[in-house]
Amino acid sequence: MLVPVRKDVFRWEAPDPADDWMMVGHLFVRETGVVFVDPPMVPGLLEAARRLGKFEAILITEQNHTRAARFISKRAGIPVYLPESIPGAVEPWEAERVKQIGDFEMYEAGNVIGFQAYKFGEDYALLSDKKELLVGDNARGDAKGNVLIFPEWFNLYSPGTPYPAPEDFSREWRDSLREQFKDIVKTTGANSLLASHNYDIIGNLQERTNKL
């Protein structure tokens, strides 16, 4: 279930019930405890994670990724950290799920329980202490190890309503998001991309980003 990314970092997947892609969660084992990032629920998740240490917190990269945060938070008694978001960028049902989480805190750019948050489009990118960049929907890797910047990856799948089509976004907006990503990767020295959907890019993110 939990696949090692490196020592003390794991990932797992679950199919999105609404779309043709995989939801990916990541788990960090630290001295202070286990941190879940964008966790989708799969059977046995908490039992497997509990073997790695005490539970510390749940970190969400964007408000559309509440996933199993409410369940885990209530079951384990740990807080949820959510980013500030532009209201129009959050689906109505996810906004309602945020209200139901219970114990949560909002974060902005800066330090978030040991991760560094950087504004990235309408969301945030989070940098771990090992130079891994955690991103929600704005970037991911493909099966060949290439970086795909939102909304490029829409061309690979069959999203249904209410998601907009790639042509609904202006070229200027797409170019801006691409340049923001390149700047974050260069400025932070990030070497890996841990994406919340589909594929991670491990170890050669600088090289892959230079090809954007």
ZANU-852971 format. One line per field, with one value per atom (N, C-alpha, C): atom name; residue number from 1; x, y, z. Coordinates in steps of 0.1 Angstrom, whole numbers, plus 5000, padded with zeros to 4 digits. Example, Ala and Ser with C-alpha at 12.3 -4.5 7.8 and 13.67 -1.06 7.14 Angstrom:
! ZANU-852971
atom: [N | CA | C | N | CA | C]
n: [1 | 1 | 1 | 2 | 2 | 2]
u: [5132 | 5123 | 5132 | 5128 | 5137 | 5129]
v: [4943 | 4955 | 4967 | 4978 | 4989 | 5000]
w: [5078 | 5078 | 5078 | 5071 | 5071 | 5079]
***
This chain:
! ZANU-852971
atom: [N | CA | C | N | CA | C | N | CA | C | N | CA | C | N | CA | C | N | CA | C | N | CA | C | N | CA | C | N | CA | C | N | CA | C | N | CA | C | N | CA | C | N | CA | C | N | CA | C | N | CA | C | N | CA | C | N | CA | C | N | CA | C | N | CA | C | N | CA | C | N | CA | C | N | CA | C | N | CA | C | N | CA | C | N | CA | C | N | CA | C | N | CA | C | N | CA | C | N | CA | C | N | CA | C | N | CA | C | N | CA | C | N | CA | C | N | CA | C | N | CA | C | N | CA | C | N | CA | C | N | CA | C | N | CA | C | N | CA | C | N | CA | C | N | CA | C | N | CA | C | N | CA | C | N | CA | C | N | CA | C | N | CA | C | N | CA | C | N | CA | C | N | CA | C | N | CA | C | N | CA | C | N | CA | C | N | CA | C | N | CA | C | N | CA | C | N | CA | C | N | CA | C | N | CA | C | N | CA | C | N | CA | C | N | CA | C | N | CA | C | N | CA | C | N | CA | C | N | CA | C | N | CA | C | N | CA | C | N | CA | C | N | CA | C | N | CA | C | N | CA | C | N | CA | C | N | CA | C | N | CA | C | N | CA | C | N | CA | C | N | CA | C | N | CA | C | N | CA | C | N | CA | C | N | CA | C | N | CA | C | N | CA | C | N | CA | C | N | CA | C | N | CA | C | N | CA | C | N | CA | C | N | CA | C | N | CA | C | N | CA | C | N | CA | C | N | CA | C | N | CA | C | N | CA | C | N | CA | C | N | CA | C | N | CA | C | N | CA | C | N | CA | C | N | CA | C | N | CA | C | N | CA | C | N | CA | C | N | CA | C | N | CA | C | N | CA | C | N | CA | C | N | CA | C | N | CA | C | N | CA | C | N | CA | C | N | CA | C | N | CA | C | N | CA | C | N | CA | C | N | CA | C | N | CA | C | N | CA | C | N | CA | C | N | CA | C | N | CA | C | N | CA | C | N | CA | C | N | CA | C | N | CA | C | N | CA | C | N | CA | C | N | CA | C | N | CA | C | N | CA | C | N | CA | C | N | CA | C | N | CA | C | N | CA | C | N | CA | C | N | CA | C | N | CA | C | N | CA | C | N | CA | C | N | CA | C | N | CA | C | N | CA | C | N | CA | C | N | CA | C | N | CA | C | N | CA | C | N | CA | C | N | CA | C | N | CA | C | N | CA | C | N | CA | C | N | CA | C | N | CA | C | N | CA | C | N | CA | C | N | CA | C | N | CA | C | N | CA | C | N | CA | C | N | CA | C | N | CA | C | N | CA | C | N | CA | C | N | CA | C | N | CA | C | N | CA | C | N | CA | C | N | CA | C | N | CA | C | N | CA | C | N | CA | C | N | CA | C | N | CA | C | N | CA | C | N | CA | C | N | CA | C | N | CA | C | N | CA | C | N | CA | C | N | CA | C | N | CA | C | N | CA | C | N | CA | C | N | CA | C | N | CA | C | N | CA | C | N | CA | C | N | CA | C | N | CA | C | N | CA | C | N | CA | C | N | CA | C | N | CA | C | N | CA | C | N | CA | C | N | CA | C | N | CA | C | N | CA | C | N | CA | C | N | CA | C | N | CA | C | N | CA | C | N | CA | C | N | CA | C | N | CA | C | N | CA | C | N | CA | C | N | CA | C | N | CA | C | N | CA | C]
n: [1 | 1 | 1 | 2 | 2 | 2 | 3 | 3 | 3 | 4 | 4 | 4 | 5 | 5 | 5 | 6 | 6 | 6 | 7 | 7 | 7 | 8 | 8 | 8 | 9 | 9 | 9 | 10 | 10 | 10 | 11 | 11 | 11 | 12 | 12 | 12 | 13 | 13 | 13 | 14 | 14 | 14 | 15 | 15 | 15 | 16 | 16 | 16 | 17 | 17 | 17 | 18 | 18 | 18 | 19 | 19 | 19 | 20 | 20 | 20 | 21 | 21 | 21 | 22 | 22 | 22 | 23 | 23 | 23 | 24 | 24 | 24 | 25 | 25 | 25 | 26 | 26 | 26 | 27 | 27 | 27 | 28 | 28 | 28 | 29 | 29 | 29 | 30 | 30 | 30 | 31 | 31 | 31 | 32 | 32 | 32 | 33 | 33 | 33 | 34 | 34 | 34 | 35 | 35 | 35 | 36 | 36 | 36 | 37 | 37 | 37 | 38 | 38 | 38 | 39 | 39 | 39 | 40 | 40 | 40 | 41 | 41 | 41 | 42 | 42 | 42 | 43 | 43 | 43 | 44 | 44 | 44 | 45 | 45 | 45 | 46 | 46 | 46 | 47 | 47 | 47 | 48 | 48 | 48 | 49 | 49 | 49 | 50 | 50 | 50 | 51 | 51 | 51 | 52 | 52 | 52 | 53 | 53 | 53 | 54 | 54 | 54 | 55 | 55 | 55 | 56 | 56 | 56 | 57 | 57 | 57 | 58 | 58 | 58 | 59 | 59 | 59 | 60 | 60 | 60 | 61 | 61 | 61 | 62 | 62 | 62 | 63 | 63 | 63 | 64 | 64 | 64 | 65 | 65 | 65 | 66 | 66 | 66 | 67 | 67 | 67 | 68 | 68 | 68 | 69 | 69 | 69 | 70 | 70 | 70 | 71 | 71 | 71 | 72 | 72 | 72 | 73 | 73 | 73 | 74 | 74 | 74 | 75 | 75 | 75 | 76 | 76 | 76 | 77 | 77 | 77 | 78 | 78 | 78 | 79 | 79 | 79 | 80 | 80 | 80 | 81 | 81 | 81 | 82 | 82 | 82 | 83 | 83 | 83 | 84 | 84 | 84 | 85 | 85 | 85 | 86 | 86 | 86 | 87 | 87 | 87 | 88 | 88 | 88 | 89 | 89 | 89 | 90 | 90 | 90 | 91 | 91 | 91 | 92 | 92 | 92 | 93 | 93 | 93 | 94 | 94 | 94 | 95 | 95 | 95 | 96 | 96 | 96 | 97 | 97 | 97 | 98 | 98 | 98 | 99 | 99 | 99 | 100 | 100 | 100 | 101 | 101 | 101 | 102 | 102 | 102 | 103 | 103 | 103 | 104 | 104 | 104 | 105 | 105 | 105 | 106 | 106 | 106 | 107 | 107 | 107 | 108 | 108 | 108 | 109 | 109 | 109 | 110 | 110 | 110 | 111 | 111 | 111 | 112 | 112 | 112 | 113 | 113 | 113 | 114 | 114 | 114 | 115 | 115 | 115 | 116 | 116 | 116 | 117 | 117 | 117 | 118 | 118 | 118 | 119 | 119 | 119 | 120 | 120 | 120 | 121 | 121 | 121 | 122 | 122 | 122 | 123 | 123 | 123 | 124 | 124 | 124 | 125 | 125 | 125 | 126 | 126 | 126 | 127 | 127 | 127 | 128 | 128 | 128 | 129 | 129 | 129 | 130 | 130 | 130 | 131 | 131 | 131 | 132 | 132 | 132 | 133 | 133 | 133 | 134 | 134 | 134 | 135 | 135 | 135 | 136 | 136 | 136 | 137 | 137 | 137 | 138 | 138 | 138 | 139 | 139 | 139 | 140 | 140 | 140 | 141 | 141 | 141 | 142 | 142 | 142 | 143 | 143 | 143 | 144 | 144 | 144 | 145 | 145 | 145 | 146 | 146 | 146 | 147 | 147 | 147 | 148 | 148 | 148 | 149 | 149 | 149 | 150 | 150 | 150 | 151 | 151 | 151 | 152 | 152 | 152 | 153 | 153 | 153 | 154 | 154 | 154 | 155 | 155 | 155 | 156 | 156 | 156 | 157 | 157 | 157 | 158 | 158 | 158 | 159 | 159 | 159 | 160 | 160 | 160 | 161 | 161 | 161 | 162 | 162 | 162 | 163 | 163 | 163 | 164 | 164 | 164 | 165 | 165 | 165 | 166 | 166 | 166 | 167 | 167 | 167 | 168 | 168 | 168 | 169 | 169 | 169 | 170 | 170 | 170 | 171 | 171 | 171 | 172 | 172 | 172 | 173 | 173 | 173 | 174 | 174 | 174 | 175 | 175 | 175 | 176 | 176 | 176 | 177 | 177 | 177 | 178 | 178 | 178 | 179 | 179 | 179 | 180 | 180 | 180 | 181 | 181 | 181 | 182 | 182 | 182 | 183 | 183 | 183 | 184 | 184 | 184 | 185 | 185 | 185 | 186 | 186 | 186 | 187 | 187 | 187 | 188 | 188 | 188 | 189 | 189 | 189 | 190 | 190 | 190 | 191 | 191 | 191 | 192 | 192 | 192 | 193 | 193 | 193 | 194 | 194 | 194 | 195 | 195 | 195 | 196 | 196 | 196 | 197 | 197 | 197 | 198 | 198 | 198 | 199 | 199 | 199 | 200 | 200 | 200 | 201 | 201 | 201 | 202 | 202 | 202 | 203 | 203 | 203 | 204 | 204 | 204 | 205 | 205 | 205 | 206 | 206 | 206 | 207 | 207 | 207 | 208 | 208 | 208 | 209 | 209 | 209 | 210 | 210 | 210 | 211 | 211 | 211 | 212 | 212 | 212]
u: [5008 | 5000 | 5009 | 5018 | 5026 | 5039 | 5042 | 5053 | 5064 | 5076 | 5087 | 5091 | 5092 | 5098 | 5113 | 5115 | 5129 | 5127 | 5138 | 5137 | 5128 | 5118 | 5108 | 5098 | 5097 | 5087 | 5080 | 5067 | 5059 | 5048 | 5043 | 5032 | 5022 | 5009 | 4999 | 4989 | 4981 | 4972 | 4958 | 4948 | 4934 | 4928 | 4919 | 4913 | 4903 | 4903 | 4893 | 4880 | 4869 | 4856 | 4849 | 4854 | 4847 | 4854 | 4867 | 4875 | 4885 | 4891 | 4900 | 4915 | 4917 | 4931 | 4932 | 4944 | 4946 | 4949 | 4943 | 4946 | 4958 | 4968 | 4980 | 4982 | 4985 | 4988 | 5003 | 5008 | 5022 | 5023 | 5032 | 5033 | 5048 | 5050 | 5063 | 5065 | 5075 | 5078 | 5089 | 5086 | 5096 | 5098 | 5107 | 5109 | 5097 | 5090 | 5078 | 5066 | 5066 | 5055 | 5052 | 5041 | 5037 | 5028 | 5032 | 5024 | 5018 | 5005 | 4998 | 4997 | 4999 | 4997 | 4987 | 4976 | 4965 | 4961 | 4957 | 4955 | 4942 | 4942 | 4930 | 4928 | 4916 | 4914 | 4915 | 4922 | 4922 | 4921 | 4916 | 4914 | 4928 | 4929 | 4941 | 4951 | 4948 | 4958 | 4962 | 4953 | 4957 | 4965 | 4961 | 4969 | 4983 | 4985 | 4998 | 5006 | 5000 | 5007 | 5011 | 5003 | 5005 | 5018 | 5022 | 5034 | 5047 | 5045 | 5056 | 5059 | 5049 | 5051 | 5037 | 5038 | 5026 | 5021 | 5008 | 5003 | 5005 | 5009 | 5011 | 5001 | 5000 | 4991 | 4988 | 4978 | 4974 | 4977 | 4984 | 4987 | 4980 | 4972 | 4965 | 4971 | 4974 | 4980 | 4970 | 4958 | 4947 | 4934 | 4924 | 4912 | 4903 | 4906 | 4899 | 4904 | 4914 | 4920 | 4917 | 4905 | 4902 | 4903 | 4898 | 4899 | 4895 | 4904 | 4900 | 4905 | 4907 | 4913 | 4903 | 4890 | 4881 | 4881 | 4880 | 4880 | 4892 | 4904 | 4917 | 4918 | 4915 | 4916 | 4908 | 4895 | 4886 | 4891 | 4895 | 4898 | 4912 | 4921 | 4934 | 4936 | 4927 | 4928 | 4939 | 4942 | 4953 | 4947 | 4954 | 4949 | 4951 | 4944 | 4945 | 4950 | 4960 | 4965 | 4960 | 4953 | 4947 | 4952 | 4955 | 4959 | 4948 | 4951 | 4942 | 4939 | 4927 | 4924 | 4915 | 4916 | 4907 | 4893 | 4882 | 4869 | 4865 | 4867 | 4862 | 4870 | 4882 | 4890 | 4886 | 4877 | 4873 | 4859 | 4858 | 4844 | 4835 | 4822 | 4813 | 4812 | 4812 | 4811 | 4824 | 4836 | 4848 | 4848 | 4842 | 4841 | 4833 | 4822 | 4814 | 4821 | 4829 | 4837 | 4847 | 4853 | 4863 | 4856 | 4844 | 4837 | 4835 | 4834 | 4831 | 4843 | 4855 | 4867 | 4868 | 4865 | 4866 | 4879 | 4889 | 4901 | 4910 | 4910 | 4920 | 4925 | 4937 | 4943 | 4946 | 4945 | 4948 | 4963 | 4969 | 4983 | 4984 | 4995 | 4998 | 5013 | 5019 | 5033 | 5042 | 5052 | 5060 | 5061 | 5065 | 5067 | 5054 | 5052 | 5040 | 5044 | 5045 | 5049 | 5062 | 5072 | 5084 | 5085 | 5074 | 5075 | 5074 | 5080 | 5079 | 5069 | 5059 | 5048 | 5051 | 5049 | 5052 | 5039 | 5035 | 5023 | 5025 | 5016 | 5017 | 5004 | 5001 | 4988 | 4978 | 4967 | 4956 | 4959 | 4970 | 4972 | 4986 | 4992 | 5006 | 5014 | 5027 | 5036 | 5043 | 5046 | 5052 | 5065 | 5076 | 5089 | 5093 | 5097 | 5102 | 5116 | 5121 | 5135 | 5145 | 5140 | 5149 | 5147 | 5142 | 5140 | 5130 | 5120 | 5109 | 5098 | 5093 | 5082 | 5069 | 5059 | 5046 | 5036 | 5029 | 5020 | 5007 | 4996 | 4982 | 4979 | 4972 | 4968 | 4976 | 4984 | 4991 | 5003 | 5008 | 5019 | 5019 | 5024 | 5025 | 5035 | 5039 | 5047 | 5039 | 5043 | 5037 | 5044 | 5040 | 5046 | 5060 | 5064 | 5078 | 5087 | 5082 | 5090 | 5090 | 5081 | 5081 | 5072 | 5075 | 5067 | 5055 | 5043 | 5031 | 5025 | 5023 | 5018 | 5003 | 4995 | 4980 | 4978 | 4969 | 4960 | 4965 | 4978 | 4983 | 4978 | 4978 | 4975 | 4960 | 4951 | 4937 | 4936 | 4946 | 4946 | 4948 | 4953 | 4956 | 4944 | 4935 | 4924 | 4910 | 4900 | 4886 | 4878 | 4882 | 4875 | 4861 | 4852 | 4838 | 4835 | 4822 | 4818 | 4821 | 4824 | 4824 | 4837 | 4847 | 4860 | 4860 | 4867 | 4868 | 4878 | 4876 | 4885 | 4898 | 4909 | 4921 | 4920 | 4911 | 4910 | 4903 | 4897 | 4891 | 4901 | 4914 | 4924 | 4932 | 4935 | 4942 | 4957 | 4963 | 4977 | 4986 | 4982 | 4989 | 4989 | 4977 | 4975 | 4984 | 4984 | 4992 | 5007 | 5011 | 5025 | 5030 | 5021 | 5024 | 5026 | 5017 | 5018 | 5031 | 5034 | 5046 | 5059 | 5059 | 5070 | 5071 | 5059 | 5059 | 5066 | 5062 | 5067 | 5083 | 5087 | 5101 | 5109 | 5103 | 5109 | 5110 | 5100 | 5099 | 5110 | 5110 | 5120 | 5134 | 5137 | 5151 | 5154 | 5145 | 5148 | 5150 | 5142 | 5143 | 5153 | 5157 | 5167 | 5160 | 5147 | 5139 | 5144 | 5146 | 5151 | 5141 | 5129 | 5118 | 5105 | 5095 | 5082 | 5073 | 5066 | 5057 | 5043 | 5036 | 5024 | 5012 | 5001 | 4989 | 4980 | 4985 | 4978 | 4989 | 4987 | 4994 | 5009 | 5019 | 5033 | 5041 | 5051 | 5061 | 5073 | 5081 | 5094 | 5105 | 5113 | 5123 | 5137 | 5143 | 5158 | 5162 | 5154 | 5159 | 5149 | 5143 | 5133 | 5139 | 5151 | 5158 | 5159 | 5164 | 5166 | 5153 | 5143 | 5130 | 5123 | 5125 | 5119 | 5126 | 5139 | 5146 | 5140 | 5134 | 5128 | 5114 | 5108 | 5095 | 5095]
v: [4988 | 5000 | 5013 | 5014 | 5025 | 5022 | 5030 | 5027 | 5037 | 5032 | 5042 | 5051 | 5064 | 5074 | 5076 | 5076 | 5077 | 5073 | 5073 | 5070 | 5080 | 5074 | 5082 | 5090 | 5087 | 5093 | 5082 | 5082 | 5071 | 5078 | 5070 | 5075 | 5063 | 5066 | 5056 | 5062 | 5054 | 5059 | 5053 | 5060 | 5056 | 5062 | 5055 | 5061 | 5072 | 5082 | 5093 | 5088 | 5088 | 5083 | 5090 | 5103 | 5111 | 5113 | 5110 | 5113 | 5102 | 5103 | 5092 | 5095 | 5096 | 5098 | 5092 | 5092 | 5086 | 5098 | 5096 | 5105 | 5099 | 5108 | 5103 | 5111 | 5103 | 5109 | 5106 | 5115 | 5112 | 5113 | 5106 | 5105 | 5107 | 5116 | 5119 | 5115 | 5107 | 5103 | 5111 | 5119 | 5129 | 5126 | 5132 | 5130 | 5134 | 5144 | 5149 | 5141 | 5132 | 5124 | 5122 | 5116 | 5113 | 5124 | 5129 | 5139 | 5134 | 5134 | 5130 | 5142 | 5140 | 5151 | 5147 | 5155 | 5152 | 5137 | 5132 | 5118 | 5112 | 5105 | 5097 | 5085 | 5081 | 5069 | 5056 | 5047 | 5033 | 5024 | 5012 | 5003 | 5000 | 5001 | 4998 | 5009 | 5021 | 5032 | 5035 | 5037 | 5042 | 5031 | 5019 | 5008 | 5007 | 5009 | 5008 | 5020 | 5032 | 5044 | 5044 | 5038 | 5038 | 5030 | 5021 | 5013 | 5022 | 5034 | 5042 | 5053 | 5055 | 5065 | 5071 | 5080 | 5087 | 5097 | 5099 | 5108 | 5123 | 5131 | 5145 | 5155 | 5154 | 5164 | 5159 | 5166 | 5165 | 5178 | 5177 | 5189 | 5188 | 5199 | 5199 | 5209 | 5206 | 5215 | 5225 | 5221 | 5230 | 5225 | 5235 | 5232 | 5222 | 5219 | 5209 | 5195 | 5194 | 5181 | 5177 | 5180 | 5175 | 5160 | 5153 | 5138 | 5132 | 5125 | 5118 | 5126 | 5139 | 5147 | 5147 | 5148 | 5149 | 5136 | 5125 | 5111 | 5109 | 5112 | 5109 | 5118 | 5131 | 5140 | 5136 | 5133 | 5129 | 5116 | 5106 | 5093 | 5094 | 5102 | 5102 | 5114 | 5123 | 5135 | 5144 | 5146 | 5155 | 5167 | 5178 | 5190 | 5189 | 5197 | 5198 | 5212 | 5213 | 5226 | 5228 | 5238 | 5241 | 5254 | 5256 | 5268 | 5278 | 5291 | 5301 | 5299 | 5301 | 5299 | 5310 | 5313 | 5322 | 5315 | 5321 | 5314 | 5308 | 5315 | 5309 | 5297 | 5294 | 5283 | 5270 | 5271 | 5259 | 5255 | 5242 | 5237 | 5238 | 5241 | 5243 | 5232 | 5219 | 5208 | 5206 | 5211 | 5210 | 5221 | 5233 | 5243 | 5239 | 5231 | 5226 | 5215 | 5207 | 5197 | 5203 | 5214 | 5221 | 5225 | 5230 | 5235 | 5223 | 5211 | 5199 | 5192 | 5197 | 5191 | 5192 | 5203 | 5205 | 5213 | 5206 | 5212 | 5215 | 5227 | 5230 | 5245 | 5247 | 5260 | 5264 | 5277 | 5282 | 5286 | 5283 | 5288 | 5297 | 5305 | 5313 | 5310 | 5319 | 5317 | 5318 | 5309 | 5309 | 5295 | 5294 | 5281 | 5274 | 5262 | 5254 | 5241 | 5240 | 5228 | 5222 | 5230 | 5225 | 5225 | 5227 | 5228 | 5243 | 5247 | 5261 | 5262 | 5271 | 5273 | 5285 | 5283 | 5293 | 5294 | 5307 | 5309 | 5304 | 5297 | 5291 | 5291 | 5301 | 5303 | 5306 | 5299 | 5300 | 5292 | 5284 | 5275 | 5277 | 5267 | 5268 | 5256 | 5258 | 5247 | 5246 | 5234 | 5232 | 5225 | 5230 | 5224 | 5217 | 5204 | 5197 | 5200 | 5196 | 5198 | 5191 | 5182 | 5174 | 5179 | 5191 | 5197 | 5190 | 5185 | 5179 | 5189 | 5192 | 5201 | 5194 | 5197 | 5191 | 5200 | 5195 | 5204 | 5196 | 5204 | 5198 | 5196 | 5205 | 5203 | 5210 | 5219 | 5228 | 5222 | 5211 | 5204 | 5189 | 5181 | 5167 | 5161 | 5149 | 5142 | 5133 | 5130 | 5120 | 5107 | 5097 | 5083 | 5083 | 5093 | 5094 | 5103 | 5108 | 5116 | 5131 | 5135 | 5149 | 5157 | 5170 | 5179 | 5184 | 5183 | 5188 | 5199 | 5211 | 5222 | 5223 | 5225 | 5228 | 5239 | 5237 | 5226 | 5216 | 5215 | 5206 | 5191 | 5187 | 5173 | 5169 | 5180 | 5177 | 5170 | 5172 | 5166 | 5151 | 5146 | 5131 | 5123 | 5130 | 5123 | 5128 | 5123 | 5127 | 5133 | 5145 | 5151 | 5154 | 5153 | 5156 | 5169 | 5173 | 5185 | 5185 | 5196 | 5209 | 5214 | 5206 | 5210 | 5217 | 5229 | 5236 | 5228 | 5231 | 5225 | 5233 | 5228 | 5235 | 5248 | 5248 | 5260 | 5272 | 5269 | 5279 | 5288 | 5284 | 5292 | 5300 | 5312 | 5320 | 5316 | 5319 | 5316 | 5323 | 5336 | 5344 | 5337 | 5332 | 5326 | 5313 | 5305 | 5293 | 5296 | 5306 | 5310 | 5315 | 5322 | 5328 | 5316 | 5306 | 5295 | 5287 | 5285 | 5278 | 5286 | 5299 | 5307 | 5307 | 5307 | 5306 | 5293 | 5282 | 5269 | 5269 | 5274 | 5274 | 5282 | 5294 | 5302 | 5296 | 5289 | 5282 | 5271 | 5263 | 5252 | 5257 | 5268 | 5274 | 5280 | 5288 | 5295 | 5286 | 5276 | 5267 | 5256 | 5253 | 5242 | 5228 | 5228 | 5216 | 5205 | 5193 | 5182 | 5172 | 5172 | 5162 | 5169 | 5163 | 5168 | 5157 | 5159 | 5149 | 5155 | 5149 | 5154 | 5147 | 5154 | 5148 | 5140 | 5139 | 5131 | 5124 | 5111 | 5104 | 5102 | 5109 | 5105 | 5116 | 5111 | 5119 | 5120 | 5130 | 5131 | 5131 | 5121 | 5120 | 5122 | 5132 | 5134 | 5143 | 5144 | 5152 | 5163 | 5169 | 5180 | 5192 | 5196 | 5207 | 5205 | 5194 | 5191 | 5191 | 5184 | 5183 | 5197 | 5206 | 5219 | 5228 | 5226 | 5234 | 5231 | 5220 | 5216 | 5222 | 5229 | 5234 | 5246]
w: [5000 | 5000 | 5000 | 5010 | 5011 | 5004 | 4993 | 4984 | 4988 | 4991 | 4995 | 4983 | 4986 | 4977 | 4980 | 4993 | 4998 | 5013 | 5020 | 5035 | 5041 | 5048 | 5056 | 5048 | 5035 | 5027 | 5018 | 5019 | 5011 | 5003 | 4993 | 4986 | 4984 | 4981 | 4978 | 4969 | 4962 | 4952 | 4955 | 4949 | 4949 | 4937 | 4930 | 4918 | 4922 | 4915 | 4917 | 4912 | 4920 | 4916 | 4905 | 4903 | 4893 | 4880 | 4880 | 4868 | 4865 | 4853 | 4848 | 4852 | 4865 | 4870 | 4884 | 4889 | 4902 | 4912 | 4924 | 4935 | 4942 | 4945 | 4952 | 4965 | 4976 | 4989 | 4992 | 5000 | 5005 | 5020 | 5025 | 5040 | 5044 | 5053 | 5058 | 5072 | 5075 | 5089 | 5094 | 5104 | 5110 | 5125 | 5131 | 5145 | 5153 | 5148 | 5155 | 5153 | 5143 | 5140 | 5125 | 5122 | 5108 | 5102 | 5091 | 5084 | 5071 | 5070 | 5057 | 5048 | 5035 | 5026 | 5015 | 5014 | 5005 | 5005 | 5016 | 5018 | 5012 | 5001 | 4998 | 5007 | 5009 | 5018 | 5010 | 5016 | 5011 | 5023 | 5022 | 5034 | 5040 | 5053 | 5060 | 5061 | 5056 | 5056 | 5070 | 5079 | 5092 | 5100 | 5098 | 5104 | 5099 | 5086 | 5080 | 5084 | 5085 | 5088 | 5103 | 5111 | 5126 | 5129 | 5121 | 5123 | 5121 | 5115 | 5112 | 5122 | 5131 | 5142 | 5146 | 5156 | 5160 | 5150 | 5149 | 5139 | 5144 | 5135 | 5138 | 5132 | 5119 | 5112 | 5098 | 5092 | 5078 | 5071 | 5060 | 5052 | 5039 | 5035 | 5023 | 5013 | 5001 | 4992 | 4985 | 4985 | 4980 | 4985 | 4986 | 4993 | 4985 | 4972 | 4965 | 4968 | 4977 | 4980 | 4995 | 5000 | 5014 | 5015 | 5005 | 5005 | 5018 | 5024 | 5037 | 5049 | 5047 | 5059 | 5071 | 5068 | 5079 | 5087 | 5080 | 5086 | 5094 | 5088 | 5095 | 5107 | 5105 | 5116 | 5128 | 5126 | 5137 | 5143 | 5135 | 5140 | 5148 | 5143 | 5149 | 5159 | 5158 | 5167 | 5164 | 5151 | 5147 | 5138 | 5138 | 5131 | 5116 | 5108 | 5094 | 5090 | 5081 | 5077 | 5062 | 5060 | 5047 | 5042 | 5028 | 5023 | 5021 | 5022 | 5018 | 5003 | 4999 | 4985 | 4980 | 4967 | 4960 | 4960 | 4965 | 4966 | 4953 | 4942 | 4929 | 4924 | 4931 | 4927 | 4934 | 4944 | 4952 | 4948 | 4944 | 4941 | 4953 | 4950 | 4961 | 4971 | 4966 | 4976 | 4984 | 4979 | 4986 | 4997 | 4994 | 5004 | 5015 | 5013 | 5023 | 5031 | 5025 | 5032 | 5041 | 5037 | 5045 | 5058 | 5058 | 5070 | 5079 | 5074 | 5082 | 5088 | 5084 | 5089 | 5104 | 5109 | 5123 | 5127 | 5132 | 5137 | 5126 | 5120 | 5110 | 5111 | 5105 | 5105 | 5090 | 5087 | 5074 | 5073 | 5062 | 5060 | 5048 | 5048 | 5036 | 5033 | 5025 | 5022 | 5035 | 5036 | 5047 | 5053 | 5066 | 5072 | 5076 | 5073 | 5077 | 5082 | 5095 | 5103 | 5096 | 5093 | 5088 | 5073 | 5066 | 5051 | 5048 | 5036 | 5032 | 5021 | 5022 | 5013 | 5004 | 4991 | 4981 | 4972 | 4970 | 4962 | 4948 | 4942 | 4929 | 4922 | 4914 | 4908 | 4919 | 4919 | 4929 | 4941 | 4941 | 4952 | 4957 | 4964 | 4969 | 4965 | 4965 | 4964 | 4977 | 4982 | 4995 | 4993 | 5000 | 4999 | 5012 | 5010 | 5022 | 5025 | 5037 | 5040 | 5032 | 5023 | 5014 | 5000 | 4998 | 4985 | 4976 | 4982 | 4974 | 4973 | 4961 | 4959 | 4959 | 4968 | 4968 | 4962 | 4951 | 4944 | 4942 | 4942 | 4941 | 4926 | 4920 | 4906 | 4896 | 4900 | 4890 | 4883 | 4888 | 4882 | 4885 | 4876 | 4879 | 4868 | 4870 | 4860 | 4852 | 4840 | 4831 | 4832 | 4825 | 4825 | 4820 | 4813 | 4807 | 4816 | 4827 | 4835 | 4832 | 4823 | 4819 | 4829 | 4830 | 4839 | 4830 | 4836 | 4829 | 4838 | 4833 | 4840 | 4837 | 4847 | 4844 | 4834 | 4824 | 4822 | 4812 | 4809 | 4799 | 4801 | 4813 | 4815 | 4813 | 4811 | 4808 | 4794 | 4786 | 4773 | 4773 | 4785 | 4786 | 4792 | 4797 | 4804 | 4799 | 4805 | 4801 | 4812 | 4817 | 4828 | 4824 | 4834 | 4832 | 4838 | 4838 | 4844 | 4859 | 4866 | 4861 | 4857 | 4854 | 4851 | 4837 | 4836 | 4823 | 4814 | 4801 | 4791 | 4790 | 4785 | 4783 | 4776 | 4765 | 4757 | 4765 | 4777 | 4785 | 4792 | 4791 | 4798 | 4788 | 4790 | 4781 | 4780 | 4769 | 4767 | 4777 | 4780 | 4790 | 4804 | 4807 | 4820 | 4821 | 4811 | 4810 | 4811 | 4803 | 4803 | 4817 | 4824 | 4837 | 4847 | 4847 | 4856 | 4853 | 4841 | 4837 | 4843 | 4841 | 4845 | 4861 | 4867 | 4882 | 4887 | 4880 | 4884 | 4882 | 4871 | 4868 | 4878 | 4882 | 4892 | 4905 | 4909 | 4923 | 4923 | 4912 | 4912 | 4912 | 4904 | 4904 | 4917 | 4923 | 4935 | 4947 | 4948 | 4959 | 4958 | 4945 | 4943 | 4944 | 4942 | 4944 | 4934 | 4939 | 4930 | 4927 | 4934 | 4931 | 4931 | 4924 | 4924 | 4930 | 4941 | 4946 | 4943 | 4933 | 4928 | 4934 | 4935 | 4941 | 4932 | 4919 | 4909 | 4901 | 4897 | 4888 | 4891 | 4886 | 4887 | 4894 | 4903 | 4909 | 4899 | 4901 | 4894 | 4905 | 4905 | 4916 | 4911 | 4917 | 4915 | 4904 | 4894 | 4882 | 4878 | 4888 | 4885 | 4879 | 4883 | 4877 | 4862 | 4858 | 4844 | 4836 | 4842 | 4835 | 4834 | 4844 | 4844 | 4833 | 4831 | 4821 | 4807 | 4805 | 4792 | 4790 | 4800 | 4798 | 4788]
***
